[in-house]
Amino acid sequence: MEYKITGYQPEKLFHYFEEISAIPRGSGNEKGISDYLVAFAKDHNLVVYQDEVYNVIIKKPASAGAEAAAPVMMQGHIDMVCDKLASVEHDFEKDGLDLIVKDGVLTANGTTLGADNGIAVALMMTVLDDDTLVHPALECVFTTDEETGLVGAETLDKSKIDARIMINLDSEEEGVATVSCAGGVVATLTRSITREHVQGSTVTLEVSGLMGGHSGSDIHLERGNGDLILARIVEKLMRTGEPHLVSLSGGTKDNAINREATAVVAYADAECAQQAVEVANALIADIKAELEVFDPGFTCTVTVADGVEADAMSDADAHAFIGALRIAPNGVMRRNVAADGAVEVSSNIGVVITEEAQVTFLLSPRSSIASLQEDVKDRIQTLADAFGFDARFENEYPGWSYTPHSHVRDVFQEAYRELFGTELKIESIHAGLECGLFAEALPGLDAIAVGPTLSDVHTPDESMELASSERFYELLVDVLARLAK
């Protein structure tokens, strides 16, 4: 293939990234990338294991002289969040990514880039492909369905892993090492609805221009949520008139802050519809002022169509739907005031779907404290019971606790200091990482999460600094050499 990323070292790192970017690999669609990794391993005469959900483990013996060193696991996930601008034609099931290199930054054309966590895949492949490196025995673990709840890491037979040192490559800021993370769960609320035929005028509300972001690492930034903004406007219309709610939908992923959403309400006549437009526009102006600092690109268009027919929800169903959305937990729920206000508990309403006979919304609650996670689940169940929804909790994963003494952390700090002359920052994050599942299954696991600088992951603005990836590879290779001693 003709490579777009040139002039950066090692060349193979970026070439591998381009090759995997040509393979569709959204969550649940990982067979292609998994088979690609198996073929890579066989071509390099490496031991490879692939399971029924397409997790892959590739093992490489220690370099000469390092046979006595403890084996090291490197790990990342092969799936990516698939999100795009509404204006972009792209089929994530079939199309590779259209990469763009500009001013040393890599992006994709109107879609997510998949550097979360494609860069981990490329890093491991580059290390496995280089027989000149000094390293312990390596176990490179490529997991599936991370973005939907760490499903692959939970399913993987961890008895296949001998290493008790783990380098997770799913961190997103150069110069920062993550040493603990939150646990999470996906909550799905559904309610059956009935519909009635109405005639008159419809008012369509369309939210766009929001920044969105990762529902864990960006939840504290107070960015707008398109679904909740529309629920607020629709509720205001319900209080000032008698609209019939036809639909409210938005979002594609429970773990992404919703950027775009659409609602349709119907009125008996054009005069009532025009009054609703005035009410909506006044509230939209207030919301725009509220978001000016946090989400300045917010817009909401309001359009009217007269002389139309629609099938609207019953009033009881509409009030239950909007009421549940308005009260459902969203955003930061608790901070640790003893740790610089770090987020301890949050929830994100990522997806809202209106169908003919039911409405659904998906929440992604997170907490670094197990008991508080259970409390949020209880609150969501209470909400569901109160508004006539069925609640289902799936894909739950544990947090990852901080370890006071860590050899791999010490080695990374030493290597970073000597290579770059500054200190490696150590932090905990509110997002979920697969380290917790591995630590739970492998007693005594010494783990760290690191990576190059990525920005705006889980959004079409996702980017990767190419020079940062160069430096990170240098650090990774240096650390492996130190661990080989």
C-alpha positions in Angstrom: 0.0 0.0 0.0 1.0 3.6 -0.4 1.8 5.0 3.0 0.8 8.6 4.0 2.8 8.8 7.2 6.4 9.4 6.2 9.5 10.9 7.8 8.9 9.4 11.2 10.8 6.6 13.0 10.6 3.8 13.2 8.9 3.6 9.9 7.3 0.2 10.6 5.4 1.7 13.6 3.5 4.1 11.4 3.2 1.6 8.5 1.6 -0.9 10.8 -0.8 1.7 12.0 -1.8 2.5 8.5 -2.3 -1.1 7.7 -4.6 -1.8 10.6 -6.4 1.5 9.8 -7.4 -0.1 6.5 -9.2 -2.9 8.3 -12.7 -2.2 9.7 -12.5 -3.0 13.4 -15.4 -1.5 15.3 -16.4 -3.3 18.5 -18.0 -6.6 17.5 -16.4 -6.6 14.1 -12.8 -7.7 15.0 -12.4 -10.9 13.0 -10.6 -9.2 10.2 -8.0 -7.5 12.4 -7.7 -10.6 14.6 -6.9 -12.8 11.6 -4.4 -10.2 10.3 -2.5 -10.5 13.6 -2.6 -14.3 13.5 -1.1 -14.2 10.0 1.5 -11.7 11.1 2.6 -14.0 14.0 2.8 -17.0 11.7 4.8 -15.1 9.1 7.3 -14.2 11.9 7.4 -17.8 13.3 5.9 -16.7 16.6 3.7 -18.7 18.9 0.1 -17.4 18.5 -3.2 -18.1 20.3 -6.6 -17.0 19.0 -9.8 -17.6 21.0 -13.5 -17.8 19.9 -14.1 -14.1 20.5 -10.9 -13.2 18.5 -8.6 -12.2 21.3 -5.0 -12.9 20.2 -1.9 -13.7 22.2 1.5 -13.6 20.4 4.6 -14.8 22.3 8.2 -14.0 21.5 11.2 -15.6 23.3 13.6 -13.4 25.2 16.5 -11.9 23.3 19.9 -13.6 23.8 21.2 -13.1 27.3 17.8 -12.1 28.8 16.4 -15.6 29.2 16.4 -15.4 33.0 14.5 -12.1 33.1 10.8 -12.2 34.2 8.4 -12.3 31.2 6.5 -9.1 30.3 3.0 -8.8 29.0 2.2 -5.8 26.7 -1.5 -5.4 26.1 -4.0 -3.3 24.2 -7.4 -3.7 22.5 -8.0 -4.1 18.8 -11.5 -2.6 18.6 -12.3 1.1 18.2 -15.2 3.5 18.8 -16.9 4.1 15.5 -18.3 7.7 15.3 -18.5 10.2 12.5 -19.9 13.5 11.5 -23.5 13.3 10.2 -22.3 14.9 6.9 -19.7 12.1 6.3 -20.4 9.0 4.2 -18.6 6.1 5.9 -19.5 2.5 6.5 -17.5 1.3 9.5 -18.4 -2.3 8.7 -16.7 -2.2 5.3 -14.6 1.0 4.9 -11.1 1.6 6.0 -10.2 4.9 7.6 -9.2 7.9 5.4 -6.1 9.2 7.3 -4.9 12.8 7.1 -1.5 14.0 8.2 -1.2 17.7 8.8 1.5 19.6 10.8 2.7 16.5 12.6 -0.8 15.4 13.7 -2.7 12.4 12.4 -6.5 12.5 12.1 -9.2 10.7 10.1 -11.5 12.4 7.6 -14.7 13.1 9.6 -14.5 9.9 11.6 -12.8 8.6 14.7 -9.2 7.7 14.2 -8.9 4.5 16.2 -5.6 5.5 17.7 -7.5 4.4 20.8 -6.2 1.7 20.8 -4.7 1.1 17.4 -1.4 2.7 18.4 -1.0 -0.2 21.0 -1.5 -2.7 18.2 1.1 -1.0 16.0 3.6 -0.6 19.0 3.4 -4.3 19.8 3.7 -5.4 16.2 6.8 -3.2 15.8 8.5 -4.6 18.8 7.6 -8.2 17.8 9.0 -7.5 14.3 12.4 -6.2 15.4 14.9 -8.9 16.3 17.6 -6.3 17.2 15.9 -5.3 20.4 16.9 -6.4 23.9 13.9 -7.6 25.8 12.6 -10.3 28.2 10.2 -13.0 27.0 7.2 -11.1 25.6 3.5 -11.9 25.7 1.6 -9.5 23.5 -2.1 -9.6 24.3 -4.6 -8.1 21.8 -8.2 -8.0 23.3 -11.6 -7.4 21.6 -14.7 -5.5 22.5 -13.0 -3.2 25.0 -15.1 -0.2 24.1 -18.3 -2.0 24.8 -17.4 -3.0 28.4 -14.0 -4.8 28.3 -15.7 -7.9 27.0 -12.6 -9.5 25.4 -10.4 -9.1 28.4 -13.1 -10.6 30.6 -13.6 -13.6 28.3 -9.9 -14.3 27.7 -8.4 -17.5 29.2 -5.8 -15.8 31.4 -4.1 -19.1 32.2 -2.4 -18.7 28.8 -0.4 -15.8 30.4 2.7 -16.4 32.3 3.9 -12.8 32.9 3.3 -11.0 36.1 4.6 -7.7 34.7 2.0 -5.8 32.5 2.5 -2.8 30.3 -1.0 -1.7 29.2 -0.7 0.6 26.1 -4.1 2.3 26.4 -3.2 5.5 28.1 -3.5 8.8 26.1 -1.0 11.3 27.4 2.8 11.2 26.9 4.7 11.8 30.1 1.9 10.4 32.2 1.6 6.9 33.6 -1.8 5.6 34.9 -1.7 3.3 38.0 -5.3 2.9 38.8 -8.7 3.3 37.2 -12.5 3.2 37.7 -14.8 0.3 37.3 -18.0 0.6 35.2 -21.1 -1.0 33.8 -23.6 -0.4 31.0 -27.2 0.3 32.1 -29.9 -0.2 29.5 -33.4 1.2 30.3 -36.3 0.3 28.0 -40.0 1.1 28.1 -42.8 -0.1 25.8 -44.9 2.7 24.3 -48.2 3.1 22.4 -48.8 5.6 19.6 -51.7 7.6 18.3 -52.2 9.2 14.9 -52.1 13.0 15.0 -52.5 15.7 12.3 -51.3 19.3 12.2 -47.8 20.8 12.4 -44.5 19.3 13.5 -41.6 21.1 15.2 -38.2 19.4 14.6 -35.3 20.3 17.0 -31.8 19.3 15.9 -28.8 19.7 18.3 -25.3 19.8 16.7 -21.9 21.3 17.2 -21.2 19.9 20.7 -17.7 18.7 21.5 -18.7 15.3 22.9 -15.8 13.3 24.3 -15.0 10.3 26.4 -17.6 9.6 29.1 -14.9 8.9 31.7 -11.8 11.0 31.0 -13.9 14.0 29.8 -16.9 13.8 32.1 -15.6 16.6 34.4 -15.4 19.1 31.5 -19.1 20.0 31.8 -19.7 19.5 28.1 -23.2 19.6 26.8 -25.1 16.3 26.1 -27.4 16.5 23.1 -30.0 14.1 24.4 -30.4 15.9 27.7 -30.5 19.3 26.1 -33.4 18.1 23.9 -35.2 16.5 26.9 -35.0 19.9 28.7 -36.5 21.7 25.7 -39.2 19.2 25.2 -40.1 19.2 28.8 -40.4 23.0 28.6 -42.7 22.7 25.6 -44.8 20.2 27.6 -45.2 22.7 30.5 -46.2 25.6 28.2 -48.4 23.8 25.7 -49.8 20.4 24.6 -47.3 18.9 22.2 -47.4 15.2 21.1 -43.9 13.7 21.3 -43.1 11.8 18.1 -39.4 10.9 18.8 -36.2 11.9 20.6 -33.0 10.1 19.6 -29.3 10.7 19.7 -25.9 9.2 20.4 -24.2 6.0 19.2 -22.1 4.9 22.2 -22.9 4.6 25.9 -19.3 5.7 26.6 -19.3 8.8 24.5 -20.8 12.1 25.5 -23.5 12.7 23.0 -22.9 15.4 20.4 -25.9 15.3 18.1 -29.6 14.6 18.7 -33.0 15.1 17.1 -36.5 15.5 18.5 -39.8 15.8 16.8 -43.0 17.1 18.5 -46.4 17.6 16.9 -49.1 20.3 17.4 -52.7 20.4 16.4 -52.3 23.6 14.4 -49.7 26.0 12.9 -50.3 28.7 15.5 -49.5 26.4 18.4 -46.4 25.2 16.6 -45.2 28.8 16.1 -45.7 29.5 19.7 -43.6 26.4 20.5 -40.8 27.7 18.3 -40.7 31.0 20.2 -40.5 29.1 23.6 -37.8 26.7 22.2 -35.7 29.5 20.8 -35.7 31.4 24.1 -34.5 28.4 26.0 -32.0 27.6 23.3 -30.5 31.0 23.8 -30.2 30.4 27.5 -28.5 27.1 27.0 -26.1 28.6 24.5 -25.1 31.1 27.1 -24.7 28.4 29.7 -22.4 26.4 27.4 -20.4 29.4 26.0 -17.3 28.5 28.0 -17.6 24.7 28.0 -19.1 23.9 24.6 -19.1 27.1 22.4 -20.0 25.3 19.2 -23.5 24.3 20.4 -26.4 25.0 18.0 -30.0 23.9 17.9 -32.1 24.4 14.8 -35.9 24.6 15.0 -38.0 23.9 11.9 -41.7 23.7 11.3 -43.7 21.6 8.8 -47.4 22.3 8.5 -50.1 20.0 7.3 -48.5 16.8 8.2 -49.5 13.5 9.9 -47.5 11.6 12.5 -47.7 8.7 14.9 -47.0 10.2 18.3 -46.5 8.6 21.7 -49.3 8.6 24.2 -49.1 11.5 26.7 -48.4 9.0 29.5 -45.5 7.4 27.6 -44.1 10.8 26.6 -44.1 12.2 30.1 -42.5 9.0 31.5 -39.8 9.1 28.8 -38.9 12.7 29.2 -39.2 12.6 33.0 -36.8 9.7 33.2 -34.3 11.4 31.0 -34.5 14.6 33.0 -33.8 12.8 36.3 -31.4 10.1 35.2 -27.9 10.6 36.6 -25.5 12.3 34.2 -22.2 14.0 34.8 -19.9 14.1 37.9 -21.7 12.7 40.9 -18.9 12.7 43.5 -15.3 14.0 43.7 -12.4 13.0 46.0 -11.7 16.3 47.8 -8.5 14.8 49.3 -7.1 14.1 45.8 -7.3 17.4 44.0 -11.0 16.9 43.3 -10.5 13.8 41.2 -13.8 12.3 40.0 -14.9 9.2 42.0 -18.4 8.7 40.7 -20.1 9.7 37.4 -22.7 8.6 34.9 -23.2 9.3 31.2 -26.4 9.1 29.2 -24.8 8.2 25.9 -27.6 6.8 23.7 -31.3 7.5 23.4 -33.4 5.6 20.9 -37.0 6.0 19.9 -38.5 3.1 18.0 -42.1 2.3 16.9 -43.0 0.4 20.1 -40.4 1.3 22.7 -37.9 3.8 23.9 -34.4 3.0 25.2 -31.6 4.8 26.7 -28.1 3.7 27.7 -26.1 4.9 30.6 -22.5 4.4 31.5 -22.0 4.8 35.3 -18.4 4.6 36.6 -16.8 4.6 40.0 -13.4 3.8 41.6 -15.3 2.7 44.7 -17.3 -0.6 44.4 -19.9 0.3 47.0 -20.6 3.6 45.3 -21.0 1.9 42.0 -23.6 -0.4 43.5 -25.3 2.7 44.9 -25.6 4.3 41.4 -27.0 1.0 40.0 -29.6 1.0 42.8 -30.5 4.6 42.0 -30.9 3.8 38.3 -33.1 0.8 39.2 -35.3 3.1 41.4 -35.6 5.5 38.5 -36.6 2.7 36.2 -39.2 1.4 38.6 -40.7 4.9 39.1 -41.1 5.6 35.4 -42.1 2.1 34.2 -38.8 1.1 32.5 -37.0 -2.2 32.6 -33.4 -1.9 33.7 -30.6 -4.2 32.6 -27.0 -4.0 33.8 -24.3 -5.6 31.6 -20.6 -5.7 30.8 -19.6 -4.8 34.3 -15.9 -4.6 35.0 -13.8 -4.0 38.1 -11.7 -1.0 39.0 -7.9 -1.3 39.3 -6.5 -0.4 42.7 -3.2 1.5 43.2 -0.2 -0.6 44.3 2.2 1.2 46.7 5.3 -0.7 45.4 5.7 -1.4 41.7 8.9 -2.4 40.0 7.6 -1.7 36.5 6.5 1.8 37.6 10.0 2.5 39.1 11.6 1.3 35.8 9.4 3.6 33.7 10.1 6.6 36.0 13.9 5.9 35.8 13.9 5.5 32.0 11.7 8.6 31.4 14.0 10.7 33.7 17.2 9.6 31.9 15.8 9.9 28.4 13.9 13.1 28.6 15.3 14.9 31.7 11.9 15.3 33.4 9.7 13.3 35.8 7.1 10.9 34.7 3.7 12.0 36.1 1.8 9.3 38.0 -2.0 9.5 38.1 -5.3 7.6 38.5 -8.0 8.0 35.9 -11.8 7.9 36.0 -12.0 5.9 32.7 -12.0 2.1 32.6 -8.9 0.1 31.7 -8.5 -3.6 31.2 -5.8 -3.8 33.9 -8.4 -4.4 36.6 -9.6 -7.7 34.9 -6.0 -8.9 34.5 -5.1 -8.0 38.1 -8.1 -9.8 39.4 -7.2 -13.0 37.5 -3.3 -12.9 37.9 -2.3 -12.6 41.6 0.7 -10.3 42.1 0.4 -8.6 38.8 2.5 -5.5 38.6 0.9 -3.2 36.0 1.2 0.2 34.5 -0.7 2.0 31.7 1.2 4.3 29.3 1.0 5.7 25.8 1.6 8.6 23.4 -0.5 11.7 23.3 -4.0 11.3 21.8 -6.7 13.9 21.8 -10.5 13.9 21.6 -10.8 10.1 21.5 -14.2 8.6 20.8 -15.1 11.6 18.6 -14.5 12.5 14.9 -11.9 15.0 16.2 -9.7 12.3 17.5 -6.0 12.9 16.8 -2.5 11.5 17.5 0.7 13.5 17.7 3.2 11.6 15.5 6.3 12.9 17.3 4.9 11.9 20.6 4.5 8.3 19.2 8.1 8.4 18.1 9.3 9.4 21.6 7.0 6.9 23.3 8.4 4.0 21.2 11.9 5.1 22.3 10.7 5.0 25.9 9.1 1.6 25.5 12.1 0.0 23.9 14.4 1.4 26.6 12.1 0.1 29.4 12.1 -3.4 27.8 15.9 -3.4 27.7 16.0 -2.4 31.4 13.5 -5.2 32.3 15.7 -7.6 30.5 18.6 -7.1 32.9 
